[in-house]
Amino acid sequence: MRQLAAFLMALLITGASPKTFVAPPILMYHRVDRNSPQDRTSRDLTVAPSELERQLAYLKAHRIAAISMADFENRLAHRLPLDHAVVLTFDDGYADQYSHALPLLRRFGDDATFYIITGELGKTNHLTWDELRLMERDHMDIAAHGVKHDDLALMSDSQQWYQIATSIRTLHDRLHVPIESYAFPSGAFNYRTLAILKSEHIPLAVTTDPRYVIPPQTALELPRIRVHGWWSLKDFSRAIRKASTHDRQVIR
């Protein structure tokens, strides 16, 4: 009975005739900074600007298009090819994404999605609304990551509604742009999360680990590849190649 209930809920979320597609690799960045943090977790989440430059140059040299989640959704809607592409995403709205990542993206002509925690905007080491507006005018995709970086799977329905709907509507109202996707804080979610996103007309959402995916996998639970601060260019290229072949899954 539990499996039947899960199947029926998945149909409710995805609709009677879900699309089928193979997702491109989706890369997840956090901080981009010349200074390496002292604590291990922050250091792992921080990529040096010089390394990001080498990674973007690698993609360009291998004719791999660096696109945003909004570009991804547009390609799906128009049945355009998704091979030879990777999706770039940056989480949490750190200020160094404006000072270091944005100039590199401009230089290489790449697009990216920035997942914003709306309650952190304007705080120390985080983006301001003015910077976010300039990024959007530079054709960067701005998307929602919650009001706070809290685990949705531990929340009541009303708490989830608040985190999801408020962050989406705040970004939409302040920037006057459509919000095309959502990133689950810490990758965690449940069936109610997916239903809320569906009601908010969000076509795509991302998690951090394939283990969080609820079968059958939908476009509202796309795993990402965490880009580690300690990676060499060889590690980066290996991850891209692996995700482009063995790990790509058919999504319903």
C-alpha positions as CSV (number, residue, x, y, z in Angstrom):
1,M,0.0,0.0,0.0
2,R,2.8,2.4,0.8
3,Q,4.4,1.9,-2.6
4,L,1.0,2.4,-4.3
5,A,0.5,5.6,-2.4
6,A,3.9,6.9,-3.4
7,F,3.3,6.0,-7.0
8,L,-0.1,7.9,-7.0
9,M,1.5,10.9,-5.3
10,A,4.2,10.9,-8.0
11,L,1.6,10.9,-10.7
12,L,-0.2,13.8,-9.0
13,I,3.0,15.8,-8.9
14,T,4.2,15.1,-12.4
15,G,0.9,14.9,-14.3
16,A,-0.5,12.1,-16.3
17,S,1.9,12.4,-19.2
18,P,5.3,13.3,-17.8
19,K,8.2,14.3,-20.1
20,T,11.2,12.0,-20.4
21,F,14.7,13.4,-20.8
22,V,18.3,12.8,-19.9
23,A,19.6,15.5,-17.6
24,P,22.9,17.1,-18.3
25,P,25.5,17.3,-15.5
26,I,24.5,20.0,-13.0
27,L,27.5,21.5,-11.1
28,M,27.0,23.0,-7.6
29,Y,29.4,25.7,-6.5
30,H,29.3,27.8,-3.3
31,R,32.0,30.3,-2.5
32,V,34.5,31.6,-5.0
33,D,37.3,33.3,-3.1
34,R,41.1,33.8,-3.2
35,N,41.3,33.3,0.6
36,S,41.0,29.7,1.8
37,P,38.9,29.4,5.0
38,Q,40.5,27.7,8.0
39,D,37.7,25.3,8.8
40,R,37.5,22.1,6.7
41,T,33.9,22.4,5.6
42,S,34.2,26.0,4.4
43,R,37.5,25.2,2.7
44,D,35.8,22.3,0.8
45,L,33.0,24.7,-0.4
46,T,35.4,27.4,-1.6
47,V,36.8,27.4,-5.1
48,A,39.7,29.8,-6.0
49,P,38.9,32.2,-8.8
50,S,41.9,30.8,-10.7
51,E,40.5,27.3,-10.5
52,L,37.0,28.4,-11.7
53,E,38.8,30.2,-14.6
54,R,40.6,26.9,-15.5
55,Q,37.3,25.0,-15.3
56,L,35.4,27.4,-17.5
57,A,38.3,27.4,-20.0
58,Y,38.2,23.5,-20.0
59,L,34.5,23.6,-20.9
60,K,35.0,26.1,-23.6
61,A,38.0,24.2,-25.0
62,H,35.9,21.0,-25.2
63,R,32.9,22.8,-26.7
64,I,30.7,22.1,-23.7
65,A,28.1,24.8,-23.3
66,A,27.8,26.2,-19.8
67,I,24.1,27.0,-19.2
68,S,21.8,28.0,-16.4
69,M,18.7,26.2,-15.1
70,A,16.5,28.7,-17.0
71,D,18.4,27.8,-20.2
72,F,18.0,24.1,-19.3
73,E,14.2,24.5,-18.9
74,N,14.0,26.4,-22.2
75,R,15.8,23.6,-24.0
76,L,13.4,21.1,-22.5
77,A,10.4,23.2,-23.5
78,H,11.6,23.5,-27.1
79,R,13.0,20.0,-27.3
80,L,16.5,21.3,-28.0
81,P,19.6,19.1,-27.5
82,L,21.0,18.7,-24.0
83,D,24.2,16.9,-24.9
84,H,27.5,18.8,-24.8
85,A,26.1,21.0,-22.0
86,V,26.6,21.4,-18.3
87,V,24.5,23.5,-15.9
88,L,26.3,25.9,-13.6
89,T,24.7,26.7,-10.2
90,F,26.0,28.7,-7.3
91,D,24.3,28.4,-3.9
92,D,23.5,30.6,-0.9
93,G,24.1,34.1,-2.4
94,Y,27.7,34.8,-1.2
95,A,29.1,38.2,-2.0
96,D,32.2,36.7,-3.7
97,Q,29.9,35.3,-6.4
98,Y,29.4,38.8,-7.6
99,S,33.0,40.0,-7.2
100,H,34.8,36.8,-8.5
101,A,32.4,34.4,-10.3
102,L,30.4,37.0,-12.3
103,P,33.4,38.6,-14.1
104,L,34.6,35.1,-15.1
105,L,31.2,34.1,-16.4
106,R,31.1,37.4,-18.4
107,R,34.5,36.8,-19.9
108,F,33.7,33.3,-21.1
109,G,30.1,34.2,-22.2
110,D,28.6,31.6,-19.9
111,D,25.3,31.5,-18.0
112,A,24.7,30.3,-14.5
113,T,21.9,30.0,-11.9
114,F,22.4,31.7,-8.5
115,Y,20.3,30.1,-5.7
116,I,19.5,32.8,-3.2
117,I,18.6,32.5,0.5
118,T,16.4,35.6,0.7
119,G,16.8,36.1,4.4
120,E,20.6,36.4,4.1
121,L,20.6,39.1,1.4
122,G,22.4,42.3,2.7
123,K,24.1,40.5,5.5
124,T,27.9,40.1,6.0
125,N,29.6,38.2,3.2
126,H,26.3,37.9,1.2
127,L,25.0,39.6,-1.9
128,T,22.9,42.8,-1.7
129,W,19.7,43.4,-3.6
130,D,21.5,45.9,-5.8
131,E,24.2,43.4,-6.7
132,L,21.5,40.8,-7.4
133,R,19.7,43.2,-9.8
134,L,23.0,43.8,-11.7
135,M,23.6,40.1,-12.0
136,E,20.1,39.6,-13.4
137,R,20.7,42.4,-15.9
138,D,23.8,40.6,-16.9
139,H,21.5,37.7,-17.9
140,M,22.3,35.5,-14.9
141,D,19.4,33.3,-13.7
142,I,18.2,34.1,-10.2
143,A,16.4,31.3,-8.4
144,A,15.1,30.4,-4.9
145,H,16.8,28.5,-2.1
146,G,14.5,29.4,0.8
147,V,14.2,32.2,3.3
148,K,16.6,30.4,5.6
149,H,19.0,27.5,4.9
150,D,16.8,25.0,6.9
151,D,15.9,21.4,6.2
152,L,12.5,21.2,4.5
153,A,12.0,17.5,5.3
154,L,11.8,18.4,9.0
155,M,9.2,21.1,8.6
156,S,5.4,21.0,8.9
157,D,3.4,21.8,5.7
158,S,2.8,25.4,6.8
159,Q,6.5,25.9,7.5
160,Q,7.4,24.5,4.1
161,W,4.9,26.7,2.4
162,Y,6.4,29.7,4.1
163,Q,10.0,28.9,3.1
164,I,9.3,28.0,-0.5
165,A,6.5,30.4,-1.5
166,T,8.0,33.4,0.4
167,S,11.4,33.1,-1.2
168,I,10.0,32.6,-4.7
169,R,7.6,35.5,-4.4
170,T,10.1,37.8,-2.8
171,L,12.6,37.3,-5.6
172,H,9.9,37.7,-8.2
173,D,8.5,40.8,-6.7
174,R,11.8,42.5,-6.1
175,L,13.5,41.6,-9.4
176,H,10.4,41.3,-11.7
177,V,11.7,38.1,-13.3
178,P,10.3,34.6,-13.5
179,I,11.7,32.1,-10.9
180,E,12.4,29.0,-12.9
181,S,13.8,26.6,-10.3
182,Y,14.4,25.8,-6.6
183,A,17.3,24.3,-4.7
184,F,16.6,22.3,-1.5
185,P,18.7,23.4,1.4
186,S,21.1,20.5,2.2
187,G,19.3,18.6,-0.5
188,A,16.5,17.4,1.7
189,F,12.8,17.2,0.8
190,N,9.7,15.0,0.9
191,Y,6.5,14.4,-1.2
192,R,4.9,17.5,0.3
193,T,7.8,19.6,-0.8
194,L,7.3,18.4,-4.4
195,A,3.6,19.1,-4.2
196,I,4.2,22.7,-3.0
197,L,6.7,23.4,-5.8
198,K,4.2,22.0,-8.3
199,S,1.5,24.4,-7.0
200,E,4.0,27.3,-7.3
201,H,4.5,26.4,-10.9
202,I,8.2,25.7,-10.5
203,P,9.3,23.4,-13.4
204,L,12.7,22.3,-12.1
205,A,14.3,21.7,-8.7
206,V,17.7,20.3,-7.5
207,T,19.0,18.3,-4.7
208,T,22.6,17.5,-3.7
209,D,22.8,13.7,-3.7
210,P,21.1,11.0,-5.8
211,R,20.3,9.2,-2.5
212,Y,17.6,11.9,-1.8
213,V,15.7,11.1,-4.9
214,I,12.2,9.6,-4.5
215,P,11.4,7.1,-7.2
216,P,10.2,7.6,-9.9
217,Q,12.6,10.5,-10.3
218,T,11.0,13.7,-11.6
219,A,12.3,17.1,-12.9
220,L,11.7,18.4,-9.4
221,E,14.5,16.3,-7.9
222,L,17.6,16.6,-10.1
223,P,20.9,15.6,-8.4
224,R,23.9,17.9,-8.7
225,I,27.7,17.4,-8.7
226,R,29.4,19.2,-5.8
227,V,32.5,21.0,-7.0
228,H,35.1,20.6,-4.2
229,G,37.6,23.3,-3.4
230,W,40.5,20.7,-3.4
231,W,39.7,19.5,-6.9
232,S,42.4,19.6,-9.6
233,L,41.4,20.2,-13.2
234,K,41.8,16.4,-13.7
235,D,39.2,15.8,-10.9
236,F,36.9,18.3,-12.5
237,S,37.2,16.8,-16.0
238,R,36.8,13.3,-14.6
239,A,33.5,14.3,-12.8
240,I,32.2,15.9,-16.0
241,R,33.0,12.8,-18.1
242,K,31.5,10.4,-15.6
243,A,28.3,12.4,-15.2
244,S,28.0,12.7,-19.0
245,T,28.1,8.9,-19.5
246,H,27.5,6.5,-16.6
247,D,25.6,8.6,-14.1
248,R,23.1,10.2,-16.4
249,Q,19.5,9.0,-15.8
250,V,16.3,9.2,-17.6
251,I,14.0,11.7,-15.8
252,R,10.2,11.6,-15.9
